[in-house]
Amino acid sequence: MPKFSSFAGLGAAFVALAEELHHHKLAAMEKACTILEDDAKDAIGTYRYKWPQLAESTQEERARLGYAPN
């Protein structure tokens, strides 16, 4: 554990630590958002999250336009 010879030194260490923690917090948030974005992109067009089926009218319209109904 570091020893400080003054309160100013201790304060400077706290400021440096706060800046370092802020950097790590931003990096973690960026990683979490990337994971969420990738998962959301992978889920598009699936029923992975037990979403309700499309309405029958929507399925009919999709089929009429040449797409898979669901």
PQR file of N, CA, C, O and H, with PARSE charges and radii, in Angstrom:
ATOM      1  N   MET A   1       0.856  -1.173   0.000 -0.4000 1.5000
ATOM      2  CA  MET A   1       0.000   0.000   0.000 -0.0000 2.0000
ATOM      3  C   MET A   1       0.901   1.234   0.000  0.5500 1.7000
ATOM      4  O   MET A   1       1.832   1.327   0.799 -0.5500 1.4000
ATOM      5  N   PRO A   2       0.622   2.177  -0.893 -0.5600 1.5000
ATOM      6  CA  PRO A   2       1.470   3.370  -0.947  0.2800 2.0000
ATOM      7  C   PRO A   2       1.292   4.242   0.293  0.5500 1.7000
ATOM      8  O   PRO A   2       0.229   4.271   0.914 -0.5500 1.4000
ATOM      9  N   LYS A   3       2.352   4.941   0.627 -0.4000 1.5000
ATOM     10  CA  LYS A   3       2.304   5.888   1.747 -0.0000 2.0000
ATOM     11  C   LYS A   3       2.389   7.295   1.191  0.5500 1.7000
ATOM     12  O   LYS A   3       3.115   7.555   0.232 -0.5500 1.4000
ATOM     13  H   LYS A   3       3.215   4.918   0.123  0.4000 1.0000
ATOM     14  N   PHE A   4       1.653   8.185   1.793 -0.4000 1.5000
ATOM     15  CA  PHE A   4       1.602   9.562   1.324 -0.0000 2.0000
ATOM     16  C   PHE A   4       2.185  10.466   2.399  0.5500 1.7000
ATOM     17  O   PHE A   4       1.904  10.316   3.589 -0.5500 1.4000
ATOM     18  H   PHE A   4       1.063   7.973   2.573  0.4000 1.0000
ATOM     19  N   SER A   5       3.002  11.406   1.948 -0.4000 1.5000
ATOM     20  CA  SER A   5       3.636  12.318   2.894 -0.0000 2.0000
ATOM     21  C   SER A   5       2.803  13.567   3.146  0.5500 1.7000
ATOM     22  O   SER A   5       3.123  14.374   4.019 -0.5500 1.4000
ATOM     23  H   SER A   5       3.230  11.528   0.982  0.4000 1.0000
ATOM     24  N   SER A   6       1.719  13.720   2.365 -0.4000 1.5000
ATOM     25  CA  SER A   6       0.877  14.901   2.556 -0.0000 2.0000
ATOM     26  C   SER A   6      -0.546  14.601   2.101  0.5500 1.7000
ATOM     27  O   SER A   6      -0.798  13.648   1.362 -0.5500 1.4000
ATOM     28  H   SER A   6       1.458  13.064   1.656  0.4000 1.0000
ATOM     29  N   PHE A   7      -1.455  15.430   2.557 -0.4000 1.5000
ATOM     30  CA  PHE A   7      -2.836  15.301   2.097 -0.0000 2.0000
ATOM     31  C   PHE A   7      -2.950  15.639   0.613  0.5500 1.7000
ATOM     32  O   PHE A   7      -3.804  15.095  -0.087 -0.5500 1.4000
ATOM     33  H   PHE A   7      -1.251  16.204   3.156  0.4000 1.0000
ATOM     34  N   ALA A   8      -2.090  16.539   0.134 -0.4000 1.5000
ATOM     35  CA  ALA A   8      -2.089  16.888  -1.287 -0.0000 2.0000
ATOM     36  C   ALA A   8      -1.710  15.662  -2.119  0.5500 1.7000
ATOM     37  O   ALA A   8      -2.301  15.420  -3.171 -0.5500 1.4000
ATOM     38  H   ALA A   8      -1.396  16.981   0.703  0.4000 1.0000
ATOM     39  N   GLY A   9      -0.746  14.904  -1.660 -0.4000 1.5000
ATOM     40  CA  GLY A   9      -0.346  13.684  -2.358 -0.0000 2.0000
ATOM     41  C   GLY A   9      -1.464  12.661  -2.364  0.5500 1.7000
ATOM     42  O   GLY A   9      -1.710  11.998  -3.372 -0.5500 1.4000
ATOM     43  H   GLY A   9      -0.266  15.101  -0.805  0.4000 1.0000
ATOM     44  N   LEU A  10      -2.142  12.539  -1.229 -0.4000 1.5000
ATOM     45  CA  LEU A  10      -3.279  11.626  -1.129 -0.0000 2.0000
ATOM     46  C   LEU A  10      -4.394  12.080  -2.078  0.5500 1.7000
ATOM     47  O   LEU A  10      -4.995  11.264  -2.776 -0.5500 1.4000
ATOM     48  H   LEU A  10      -1.943  13.077  -0.410  0.4000 1.0000
ATOM     49  N   GLY A  11      -4.661  13.372  -2.094 -0.4000 1.5000
ATOM     50  CA  GLY A  11      -5.695  13.912  -2.980 -0.0000 2.0000
ATOM     51  C   GLY A  11      -5.362  13.666  -4.447  0.5500 1.7000
ATOM     52  O   GLY A  11      -6.236  13.301  -5.234 -0.5500 1.4000
ATOM     53  H   GLY A  11      -4.173  14.035  -1.527  0.4000 1.0000
ATOM     54  N   ALA A  12      -4.094  13.867  -4.812 -0.4000 1.5000
ATOM     55  CA  ALA A  12      -3.671  13.627  -6.193 -0.0000 2.0000
ATOM     56  C   ALA A  12      -3.851  12.156  -6.557  0.5500 1.7000
ATOM     57  O   ALA A  12      -4.240  11.834  -7.679 -0.5500 1.4000
ATOM     58  H   ALA A  12      -3.384  14.164  -4.173  0.4000 1.0000
ATOM     59  N   ALA A  13      -3.567  11.264  -5.605 -0.4000 1.5000
ATOM     60  CA  ALA A  13      -3.743   9.834  -5.861 -0.0000 2.0000
ATOM     61  C   ALA A  13      -5.220   9.513  -6.065  0.5500 1.7000
ATOM     62  O   ALA A  13      -5.558   8.699  -6.924 -0.5500 1.4000
ATOM     63  H   ALA A  13      -3.251  11.526  -4.693  0.4000 1.0000
ATOM     64  N   PHE A  14      -6.104  10.138  -5.288 -0.4000 1.5000
ATOM     65  CA  PHE A  14      -7.536   9.921  -5.452 -0.0000 2.0000
ATOM     66  C   PHE A  14      -8.022  10.420  -6.817  0.5500 1.7000
ATOM     67  O   PHE A  14      -8.846   9.768  -7.459 -0.5500 1.4000
ATOM     68  H   PHE A  14      -5.829  10.799  -4.590  0.4000 1.0000
ATOM     69  N   VAL A  15      -7.520  11.559  -7.252 -0.4000 1.5000
ATOM     70  CA  VAL A  15      -7.898  12.093  -8.557 -0.0000 2.0000
ATOM     71  C   VAL A  15      -7.447  11.142  -9.663  0.5500 1.7000
ATOM     72  O   VAL A  15      -8.206  10.859 -10.591 -0.5500 1.4000
ATOM     73  H   VAL A  15      -6.851  12.088  -6.730  0.4000 1.0000
ATOM     74  N   ALA A  16      -6.224  10.654  -9.566 -0.4000 1.5000
ATOM     75  CA  ALA A  16      -5.706   9.721 -10.572 -0.0000 2.0000
ATOM     76  C   ALA A  16      -6.528   8.430 -10.573  0.5500 1.7000
ATOM     77  O   ALA A  16      -6.828   7.887 -11.636 -0.5500 1.4000
ATOM     78  H   ALA A  16      -5.607  10.883  -8.813  0.4000 1.0000
ATOM     79  N   LEU A  17      -6.885   7.948  -9.405 -0.4000 1.5000
ATOM     80  CA  LEU A  17      -7.685   6.739  -9.303 -0.0000 2.0000
ATOM     81  C   LEU A  17      -9.075   6.949  -9.905  0.5500 1.7000
ATOM     82  O   LEU A  17      -9.599   6.079 -10.601 -0.5500 1.4000
ATOM     83  H   LEU A  17      -6.641   8.389  -8.542  0.4000 1.0000
ATOM     84  N   ALA A  18      -9.652   8.089  -9.634 -0.4000 1.5000
ATOM     85  CA  ALA A  18     -10.978   8.387 -10.192 -0.0000 2.0000
ATOM     86  C   ALA A  18     -10.936   8.422 -11.717  0.5500 1.7000
ATOM     87  O   ALA A  18     -11.853   7.933 -12.376 -0.5500 1.4000
ATOM     88  H   ALA A  18      -9.226   8.796  -9.069  0.4000 1.0000
ATOM     89  N   GLU A  19      -9.882   8.996 -12.272 -0.4000 1.5000
ATOM     90  CA  GLU A  19      -9.740   9.038 -13.729 -0.0000 2.0000
ATOM     91  C   GLU A  19      -9.568   7.638 -14.302  0.5500 1.7000
ATOM     92  O   GLU A  19     -10.146   7.315 -15.340 -0.5500 1.4000
ATOM     93  H   GLU A  19      -9.137   9.393 -11.736  0.4000 1.0000
ATOM     94  N   GLU A  20      -8.784   6.813 -13.635 -0.4000 1.5000
ATOM     95  CA  GLU A  20      -8.573   5.440 -14.092 -0.0000 2.0000
ATOM     96  C   GLU A  20      -9.875   4.638 -14.021  0.5500 1.7000
ATOM     97  O   GLU A  20     -10.196   3.893 -14.946 -0.5500 1.4000
ATOM     98  H   GLU A  20      -8.315   7.076 -12.792  0.4000 1.0000
ATOM     99  N   LEU A  21     -10.612   4.789 -12.940 -0.4000 1.5000
ATOM    100  CA  LEU A  21     -11.880   4.085 -12.802 -0.0000 2.0000
ATOM    101  C   LEU A  21     -12.878   4.539 -13.864  0.5500 1.7000
ATOM    102  O   LEU A  21     -13.637   3.728 -14.396 -0.5500 1.4000
ATOM    103  H   LEU A  21     -10.351   5.395 -12.188  0.4000 1.0000
ATOM    104  N   HIS A  22     -12.875   5.827 -14.167 -0.4000 1.5000
ATOM    105  CA  HIS A  22     -13.764   6.344 -15.200 -0.0000 2.0000
ATOM    106  C   HIS A  22     -13.443   5.685 -16.543  0.5500 1.7000
ATOM    107  O   HIS A  22     -14.348   5.293 -17.279 -0.5500 1.4000
ATOM    108  H   HIS A  22     -12.258   6.485 -13.735  0.4000 1.0000
ATOM    109  N   HIS A  23     -12.167   5.568 -16.853 -0.4000 1.5000
ATOM    110  CA  HIS A  23     -11.730   4.922 -18.099 -0.0000 2.0000
ATOM    111  C   HIS A  23     -12.226   3.474 -18.145  0.5500 1.7000
ATOM    112  O   HIS A  23     -12.747   3.034 -19.170 -0.5500 1.4000
ATOM    113  H   HIS A  23     -11.432   5.887 -16.255  0.4000 1.0000
ATOM    114  N   HIS A  24     -12.070   2.738 -17.054 -0.4000 1.5000
ATOM    115  CA  HIS A  24     -12.502   1.341 -17.022 -0.0000 2.0000
ATOM    116  C   HIS A  24     -14.027   1.223 -17.107  0.5500 1.7000
ATOM    117  O   HIS A  24     -14.554   0.292 -17.717 -0.5500 1.4000
ATOM    118  H   HIS A  24     -11.646   3.096 -16.221  0.4000 1.0000
ATOM    119  N   LYS A  25     -14.722   2.174 -16.488 -0.4000 1.5000
ATOM    120  CA  LYS A  25     -16.188   2.166 -16.562 -0.0000 2.0000
ATOM    121  C   LYS A  25     -16.651   2.369 -17.998  0.5500 1.7000
ATOM    122  O   LYS A  25     -17.569   1.686 -18.452 -0.5500 1.4000
ATOM    123  H   LYS A  25     -14.293   2.929 -15.993  0.4000 1.0000
ATOM    124  N   LEU A  26     -16.033   3.292 -18.715 -0.4000 1.5000
ATOM    125  CA  LEU A  26     -16.395   3.529 -20.111 -0.0000 2.0000
ATOM    126  C   LEU A  26     -16.075   2.316 -20.972  0.5500 1.7000
ATOM    127  O   LEU A  26     -16.858   1.963 -21.853 -0.5500 1.4000
ATOM    128  H   LEU A  26     -15.287   3.847 -18.346  0.4000 1.0000
ATOM    129  N   ALA A  27     -14.939   1.675 -20.732 -0.4000 1.5000
ATOM    130  CA  ALA A  27     -14.564   0.486 -21.503 -0.0000 2.0000
ATOM    131  C   ALA A  27     -15.557  -0.647 -21.256  0.5500 1.7000
ATOM    132  O   ALA A  27     -15.944  -1.347 -22.191 -0.5500 1.4000
ATOM    133  H   ALA A  27     -14.302   1.962 -20.016  0.4000 1.0000
ATOM    134  N   ALA A  28     -15.966  -0.828 -20.011 -0.4000 1.5000
ATOM    135  CA  ALA A  28     -16.934  -1.876 -19.682 -0.0000 2.0000
ATOM    136  C   ALA A  28     -18.286  -1.584 -20.322  0.5500 1.7000
ATOM    137  O   ALA A  28     -18.941  -2.496 -20.826 -0.5500 1.4000
ATOM    138  H   ALA A  28     -15.651  -0.259 -19.251  0.4000 1.0000
ATOM    139  N   MET A  29     -18.704  -0.338 -20.307 -0.4000 1.5000
ATOM    140  CA  MET A  29     -19.973   0.041 -20.915 -0.0000 2.0000
ATOM    141  C   MET A  29     -19.930  -0.186 -22.423  0.5500 1.7000
ATOM    142  O   MET A  29     -20.903  -0.660 -23.010 -0.5500 1.4000
ATOM    143  H   MET A  29     -18.171   0.402 -19.898  0.4000 1.0000
ATOM    144  N   GLU A  30     -18.807   0.152 -23.047 -0.4000 1.5000
ATOM    145  CA  GLU A  30     -18.658  -0.068 -24.487 -0.0000 2.0000
ATOM    146  C   GLU A  30     -18.765  -1.556 -24.808  0.5500 1.7000
ATOM    147  O   GLU A  30     -19.438  -1.933 -25.768 -0.5500 1.4000
ATOM    148  H   GLU A  30     -18.017   0.537 -22.570  0.4000 1.0000
ATOM    149  N   LYS A  31     -18.114  -2.398 -24.021 -0.4000 1.5000
ATOM    150  CA  LYS A  31     -18.169  -3.844 -24.227 -0.0000 2.0000
ATOM    151  C   LYS A  31     -19.598  -4.361 -24.045  0.5500 1.7000
ATOM    152  O   LYS A  31     -20.075  -5.164 -24.847 -0.5500 1.4000
ATOM    153  H   LYS A  31     -17.568  -2.091 -23.242  0.4000 1.0000
ATOM    154  N   ALA A  32     -20.277  -3.904 -22.997 -0.4000 1.5000
ATOM    155  CA  ALA A  32     -21.651  -4.341 -22.747 -0.0000 2.0000
ATOM    156  C   ALA A  32     -22.566  -3.927 -23.896  0.5500 1.7000
ATOM    157  O   ALA A  32     -23.419  -4.708 -24.318 -0.5500 1.4000
ATOM    158  H   ALA A  32     -19.889  -3.252 -22.345  0.4000 1.0000
ATOM    159  N   CYS A  33     -22.400  -2.726 -24.397 -0.4000 1.5000
ATOM    160  CA  CYS A  33     -23.240  -2.255 -25.508 -0.0000 2.0000
ATOM    161  C   CYS A  33     -22.968  -3.055 -26.779  0.5500 1.7000
ATOM    162  O   CYS A  33     -23.893  -3.340 -27.539 -0.5500 1.4000
ATOM    163  H   CYS A  33     -21.706  -2.092 -24.054  0.4000 1.0000
ATOM    164  N   THR A  34     -21.717  -3.417 -27.014 -0.4000 1.5000
ATOM    165  CA  THR A  34     -21.376  -4.229 -28.176 -0.0000 2.0000
ATOM    166  C   THR A  34     -22.033  -5.600 -28.075  0.5500 1.7000
ATOM    167  O   THR A  34     -22.578  -6.097 -29.061 -0.5500 1.4000
ATOM    168  H   THR A  34     -20.966  -3.186 -26.396  0.4000 1.0000
ATOM    169  N   ILE A  35     -21.989  -6.214 -26.901 -0.4000 1.5000
ATOM    170  CA  ILE A  35     -22.625  -7.511 -26.692 -0.0000 2.0000
ATOM    171  C   ILE A  35     -24.129  -7.402 -26.925  0.5500 1.7000
ATOM    172  O   ILE A  35     -24.716  -8.250 -27.597 -0.5500 1.4000
ATOM    173  H   ILE A  35     -21.547  -5.810 -26.100  0.4000 1.0000
ATOM    174  N   LEU A  36     -24.751  -6.372 -26.378 -0.4000 1.5000
ATOM    175  CA  LEU A  36     -26.190  -6.166 -26.544 -0.0000 2.0000
ATOM    176  C   LEU A  36     -26.548  -5.931 -28.011  0.5500 1.7000
ATOM    177  O   LEU A  36     -27.526  -6.488 -28.511 -0.5500 1.4000
ATOM    178  H   LEU A  36     -24.275  -5.683 -25.831  0.4000 1.0000
ATOM    179  N   GLU A  37     -25.762  -5.113 -28.694 -0.4000 1.5000
ATOM    180  CA  GLU A  37     -26.016  -4.832 -30.110 -0.0000 2.0000
ATOM    181  C   GLU A  37     -25.912  -6.110 -30.943  0.5500 1.7000
ATOM    182  O   GLU A  37     -26.772  -6.374 -31.783 -0.5500 1.4000
ATOM    183  H   GLU A  37     -24.967  -4.661 -28.288  0.4000 1.0000
ATOM    184  N   ASP A  38     -24.875  -6.895 -30.718 -0.4000 1.5000
ATOM    185  CA  ASP A  38     -24.702  -8.145 -31.467 -0.0000 2.0000
ATOM    186  C   ASP A  38     -25.865  -9.101 -31.212  0.5500 1.7000
ATOM    187  O   ASP A  38     -26.373  -9.731 -32.140 -0.5500 1.4000
ATOM    188  H   ASP A  38     -24.176  -6.681 -30.035  0.4000 1.0000
ATOM    189  N   ASP A  39     -26.280  -9.205 -29.962 -0.4000 1.5000
ATOM    190  CA  ASP A  39     -27.393 -10.093 -29.619 -0.0000 2.0000
ATOM    191  C   ASP A  39     -28.688  -9.620 -30.277  0.5500 1.7000
ATOM    192  O   ASP A  39     -29.461 -10.433 -30.784 -0.5500 1.4000
ATOM    193  H   ASP A  39     -25.867  -8.693 -29.208  0.4000 1.0000
ATOM    194  N   ALA A  40     -28.922  -8.320 -30.268 -0.4000 1.5000
ATOM    195  CA  ALA A  40     -30.135  -7.778 -30.887 -0.0000 2.0000
ATOM    196  C   ALA A  40     -30.140  -8.035 -32.392  0.5500 1.7000
ATOM    197  O   ALA A  40     -31.169  -8.402 -32.959 -0.5500 1.4000
ATOM    198  H   ALA A  40     -28.294  -7.660 -29.856  0.4000 1.0000
ATOM    199  N   LYS A  41     -28.988  -7.843 -33.037 -0.4000 1.5000
ATOM    200  CA  LYS A  41     -28.911  -8.095 -34.478 -0.0000 2.0000
ATOM    201  C   LYS A  41     -29.164  -9.569 -34.790  0.5500 1.7000
ATOM    202  O   LYS A  41     -29.833  -9.896 -35.770 -0.5500 1.4000
ATOM    203  H   LYS A  41     -28.152  -7.545 -32.577  0.4000 1.0000
ATOM    204  N   ASP A  42     -28.628 -10.450 -33.957 -0.4000 1.5000
ATOM    205  CA  ASP A  42     -28.828 -11.885 -34.167 -0.0000 2.0000
ATOM    206  C   ASP A  42     -30.284 -12.297 -33.942  0.5500 1.7000
ATOM    207  O   ASP A  42     -30.736 -13.286 -34.519 -0.5500 1.4000
ATOM    208  H   ASP A  42     -28.085 -10.185 -33.161  0.4000 1.0000
ATOM    209  N   ALA A  43     -31.015 -11.566 -33.126 -0.4000 1.5000
ATOM    210  CA  ALA A  43     -32.383 -11.939 -32.785 -0.0000 2.0000
ATOM    211  C   ALA A  43     -33.413 -11.461 -33.804  0.5500 1.7000
ATOM    212  O   ALA A  43     -34.550 -11.932 -33.803 -0.5500 1.4000
ATOM    213  H   ALA A  43     -30.648 -10.762 -32.657  0.4000 1.0000
ATOM    214  N   ILE A  44     -33.024 -10.534 -34.671 -0.4000 1.5000
ATOM    215  CA  ILE A  44     -33.971 -10.004 -35.655 -0.0000 2.0000
ATOM    216  C   ILE A  44     -34.454 -11.143 -36.551  0.5500 1.7000
ATOM    217  O   ILE A  44     -33.654 -11.900 -37.101 -0.5500 1.4000
ATOM    218  H   ILE A  44     -32.100 -10.152 -34.672  0.4000 1.0000
ATOM    219  N   GLY A  45     -35.761 -11.250 -36.687 -0.4000 1.5000
ATOM    220  CA  GLY A  45     -36.351 -12.269 -37.536 -0.0000 2.0000
ATOM    221  C   GLY A  45     -36.469 -13.635 -36.880  0.5500 1.7000
ATOM    222  O   GLY A  45     -36.789 -14.620 -37.547 -0.5500 1.4000
ATOM    223  H   GLY A  45     -36.411 -10.635 -36.240  0.4000 1.0000
ATOM    224  N   THR A  46     -36.213 -13.702 -35.589 -0.4000 1.5000
ATOM    225  CA  THR A  46     -36.326 -14.972 -34.875 -0.0000 2.0000
ATOM    226  C   THR A  46     -37.373 -14.839 -33.765  0.5500 1.7000
ATOM    227  O   THR A  46     -37.901 -13.759 -33.501 -0.5500 1.4000
ATOM    228  H   THR A  46     -35.953 -12.902 -35.048  0.4000 1.0000
ATOM    229  N   TYR A  47     -37.643 -15.947 -33.145 -0.4000 1.5000
ATOM    230  CA  TYR A  47     -38.544 -15.932 -31.988 -0.0000 2.0000
ATOM    231  C   TYR A  47     -37.772 -16.345 -30.738  0.5500 1.7000
ATOM    232  O   TYR A  47     -38.315 -16.976 -29.832 -0.5500 1.4000
ATOM    233  H   TYR A  47     -37.214 -16.825 -33.359  0.4000 1.0000
ATOM    234  N   ARG A  48     -36.491 -15.973 -30.713 -0.4000 1.5000
ATOM    235  CA  ARG A  48     -35.600 -16.336 -29.620 -0.0000 2.0000
ATOM    236  C   ARG A  48     -36.129 -15.892 -28.256  0.5500 1.7000
ATOM    237  O   ARG A  48     -35.942 -16.595 -27.263 -0.5500 1.4000
ATOM    238  H   ARG A  48     -36.049 -15.460 -31.449  0.4000 1.0000
ATOM    239  N   TYR A  49     -36.762 -14.775 -28.202 -0.4000 1.5000
ATOM    240  CA  TYR A  49     -37.218 -14.239 -26.922 -0.0000 2.0000
ATOM    241  C   TYR A  49     -38.714 -14.451 -26.703  0.5500 1.7000
ATOM    242  O   TYR A  49     -39.359 -13.728 -25.943 -0.5500 1.4000
ATOM    243  H   TYR A  49     -36.913 -14.203 -29.008  0.4000 1.0000
ATOM    244  N   LYS A  50     -39.241 -15.449 -27.380 -0.4000 1.5000
ATOM    245  CA  LYS A  50     -40.646 -15.834 -27.225 -0.0000 2.0000
ATOM    246  C   LYS A  50     -41.602 -14.687 -27.547  0.5500 1.7000
ATOM    247  O   LYS A  50     -42.640 -14.518 -26.907 -0.5500 1.4000
ATOM    248  H   LYS A  50     -38.717 -16.037 -27.998  0.4000 1.0000
ATOM    249  N   TRP A  51     -41.220 -13.903 -28.558 -0.4000 1.5000
ATOM    250  CA  TRP A  51     -42.110 -12.853 -29.012 -0.0000 2.0000
ATOM    251  C   TRP A  51     -43.347 -13.485 -29.619  0.5500 1.7000
ATOM    252  O   TRP A  51     -43.282 -14.614 -30.106 -0.5500 1.4000
ATOM    253  H   TRP A  51     -40.377 -14.040 -29.078  0.4000 1.0000
ATOM    254  N   PRO A  52     -44.463 -12.791 -29.602 -0.5600 1.5000
ATOM    255  CA  PRO A  52     -45.673 -13.369 -30.195  0.2800 2.0000
ATOM    256  C   PRO A  52     -45.519 -13.490 -31.714  0.5500 1.7000
ATOM    257  O   PRO A  52     -44.769 -12.738 -32.336 -0.5500 1.4000
ATOM    258  N   GLN A  53     -46.235 -14.437 -32.290 -0.4000 1.5000
ATOM    259  CA  GLN A  53     -46.238 -14.619 -33.741 -0.0000 2.0000
ATOM    260  C   GLN A  53     -46.799 -13.356 -34.392  0.5500 1.7000
ATOM    261  O   GLN A  53     -47.560 -12.604 -33.782 -0.5500 1.4000
ATOM    262  H   GLN A  53     -46.845 -15.048 -31.784  0.4000 1.0000
ATOM    263  N   LEU A  54     -46.410 -13.149 -35.623 -0.4000 1.5000
ATOM    264  CA  LEU A  54     -46.970 -12.026 -36.362 -0.0000 2.0000
ATOM    265  C   LEU A  54     -48.471 -12.235 -36.527  0.5500 1.7000
ATOM    266  O   LEU A  54     -48.955 -13.366 -36.568 -0.5500 1.4000
ATOM    267  H   LEU A  54     -45.792 -13.760 -36.118  0.4000 1.0000
ATOM    268  N   ALA A  55     -49.184 -11.144 -36.621 -0.4000 1.5000
ATOM    269  CA  ALA A  55     -50.630 -11.230 -36.846 -0.0000 2.0000
ATOM    270  C   ALA A  55     -50.890 -11.934 -38.175  0.5500 1.7000
ATOM    271  O   ALA A  55     -50.082 -11.853 -39.101 -0.5500 1.4000
ATOM    272  H   ALA A  55     -48.791 -10.225 -36.588  0.4000 1.0000
ATOM    273  N   GLU A  56     -52.017 -12.617 -38.257 -0.4000 1.5000
ATOM    274  CA  GLU A  56     -52.346 -13.354 -39.480 -0.0000 2.0000
ATOM    275  C   GLU A  56     -52.376 -12.412 -40.682  0.5500 1.7000
ATOM    276  O   GLU A  56     -51.924 -12.777 -41.767 -0.5500 1.4000
ATOM    277  H   GLU A  56     -52.673 -12.683 -37.506  0.4000 1.0000
ATOM    278  N   SER A  57     -52.898 -11.220 -40.496 -0.4000 1.5000
ATOM    279  CA  SER A  57     -52.950 -10.267 -41.612 -0.0000 2.0000
ATOM    280  C   SER A  57     -51.534  -9.875 -42.065  0.5500 1.7000
ATOM    281  O   SER A  57     -51.293  -9.685 -43.257 -0.5500 1.4000
ATOM    282  H   SER A  57     -53.266 -10.924 -39.614  0.4000 1.0000
ATOM    283  N   THR A  58     -50.621  -9.758 -41.128 -0.4000 1.5000
ATOM    284  CA  THR A  58     -49.233  -9.433 -41.475 -0.0000 2.0000
ATOM    285  C   THR A  58     -48.596 -10.588 -42.231  0.5500 1.7000
ATOM    286  O   THR A  58     -47.885 -10.376 -43.213 -0.5500 1.4000
ATOM    287  H   THR A  58     -50.817  -9.912 -40.160  0.4000 1.0000
ATOM    288  N   GLN A  59     -48.848 -11.806 -41.777 -0.4000 1.5000
ATOM    289  CA  GLN A  59     -48.298 -12.976 -42.459 -0.0000 2.0000
ATOM    290  C   GLN A  59     -48.842 -13.077 -43.887  0.5500 1.7000
ATOM    291  O   GLN A  59     -48.103 -13.401 -44.816 -0.5500 1.4000
ATOM    292  H   GLN A  59     -49.426 -11.979 -40.979  0.4000 1.0000
ATOM    293  N   GLU A  60     -50.122 -12.800 -44.052 -0.4000 1.5000
ATOM    294  CA  GLU A  60     -50.720 -12.831 -45.387 -0.0000 2.0000
ATOM    295  C   GLU A  60     -50.098 -11.771 -46.291  0.5500 1.7000
ATOM    296  O   GLU A  60     -49.815 -12.035 -47.459 -0.5500 1.4000
ATOM    297  H   GLU A  60     -50.722 -12.536 -43.297  0.4000 1.0000
ATOM    298  N   GLU A  61     -49.888 -10.584 -45.754 -0.4000 1.5000
ATOM    299  CA  GLU A  61     -49.277  -9.493 -46.524 -0.0000 2.0000
ATOM    300  C   GLU A  61     -47.850  -9.853 -46.916  0.5500 1.7000
ATOM    301  O   GLU A  61     -47.438  -9.594 -48.047 -0.5500 1.4000
ATOM    302  H   GLU A  61     -50.118 -10.370 -44.805  0.4000 1.0000
ATOM    303  N   ARG A  62     -47.100 -10.438 -46.009 -0.4000 1.5000
ATOM    304  CA  ARG A  62     -45.726 -10.849 -46.309 -0.0000 2.0000
ATOM    305  C   ARG A  62     -45.715 -11.896 -47.420  0.5500 1.7000
ATOM    306  O   ARG A  62     -44.897 -11.824 -48.338 -0.5500 1.4000
ATOM    307  H   ARG A  62     -47.434 -10.648 -45.090  0.4000 1.0000
ATOM    308  N   ALA A  63     -46.622 -12.867 -47.338 -0.4000 1.5000
ATOM    309  CA  ALA A  63     -46.694 -13.912 -48.365 -0.0000 2.0000
ATOM    310  C   ALA A  63     -47.071 -13.300 -49.715  0.5500 1.7000
ATOM    311  O   ALA A  63     -46.522 -13.678 -50.750 -0.5500 1.4000
ATOM    312  H   ALA A  63     -47.286 -12.926 -46.593  0.4000 1.0000
ATOM    313  N   ARG A  64     -48.004 -12.358 -49.695 -0.4000 1.5000
ATOM    314  CA  ARG A  64     -48.430 -11.690 -50.924 -0.0000 2.0000
ATOM    315  C   ARG A  64     -47.261 -10.954 -51.593  0.5500 1.7000
ATOM    316  O   ARG A  64     -47.179 -10.884 -52.820 -0.5500 1.4000
ATOM    317  H   ARG A  64     -48.449 -12.051 -48.854  0.4000 1.0000
ATOM    318  N   LEU A  65     -46.364 -10.411 -50.772 -0.4000 1.5000
ATOM    319  CA  LEU A  65     -45.210  -9.671 -51.283 -0.0000 2.0000
ATOM    320  C   LEU A  65     -44.030 -10.575 -51.631  0.5500 1.7000
ATOM    321  O   LEU A  65     -42.986 -10.100 -52.078 -0.5500 1.4000
ATOM    322  H   LEU A  65     -46.431 -10.468 -49.776  0.4000 1.0000
ATOM    323  N   GLY A  66     -44.206 -11.896 -51.421 -0.4000 1.5000
ATOM    324  CA  GLY A  66     -43.144 -12.832 -51.797 -0.0000 2.0000
ATOM    325  C   GLY A  66     -42.180 -13.184 -50.696  0.5500 1.7000
ATOM    326  O   GLY A  66     -41.154 -13.814 -50.953 -0.5500 1.4000
ATOM    327  H   GLY A  66     -45.054 -12.282 -51.058  0.4000 1.0000
ATOM    328  N   TYR A  67     -42.486 -12.789 -49.466 -0.4000 1.5000
ATOM    329  CA  TYR A  67     -41.625 -13.106 -48.315 -0.0000 2.0000
ATOM    330  C   TYR A  67     -42.193 -14.315 -47.571  0.5500 1.7000
ATOM    331  O   TYR A  67     -43.355 -14.680 -47.748 -0.5500 1.4000
ATOM    332  H   TYR A  67     -43.320 -12.277 -49.258  0.4000 1.0000
ATOM    333  N   ALA A  68     -41.358 -14.923 -46.743 -0.4000 1.5000
ATOM    334  CA  ALA A  68     -41.855 -15.971 -45.867 -0.0000 2.0000
ATOM    335  C   ALA A  68     -42.911 -15.354 -44.958  0.5500 1.7000
ATOM    336  O   ALA A  68     -42.731 -14.236 -44.475 -0.5500 1.4000
ATOM    337  H   ALA A  68     -40.414 -14.627 -46.599  0.4000 1.0000
ATOM    338  N   PRO A  69     -43.998 -16.058 -44.722 -0.5600 1.5000
ATOM    339  CA  PRO A  69     -45.078 -15.474 -43.919  0.2800 2.0000
ATOM    340  C   PRO A  69     -44.651 -15.074 -42.516  0.5500 1.7000
ATOM    341  O   PRO A  69     -45.183 -14.116 -41.955 -0.5500 1.4000
ATOM    342  N   ASN A  70     -43.714 -15.783 -41.957 -0.4000 1.5000
ATOM    343  CA  ASN A  70     -43.372 -15.539 -40.564 -0.0000 2.0000
ATOM    344  C   ASN A  70     -41.889 -15.325 -40.396  0.5500 1.7000
ATOM    345  O   ASN A  70     -41.419 -15.104 -39.280 -0.5500 1.4000
ATOM    346  H   ASN A  70     -43.282 -16.562 -42.412  0.4000 1.0000
TER
END
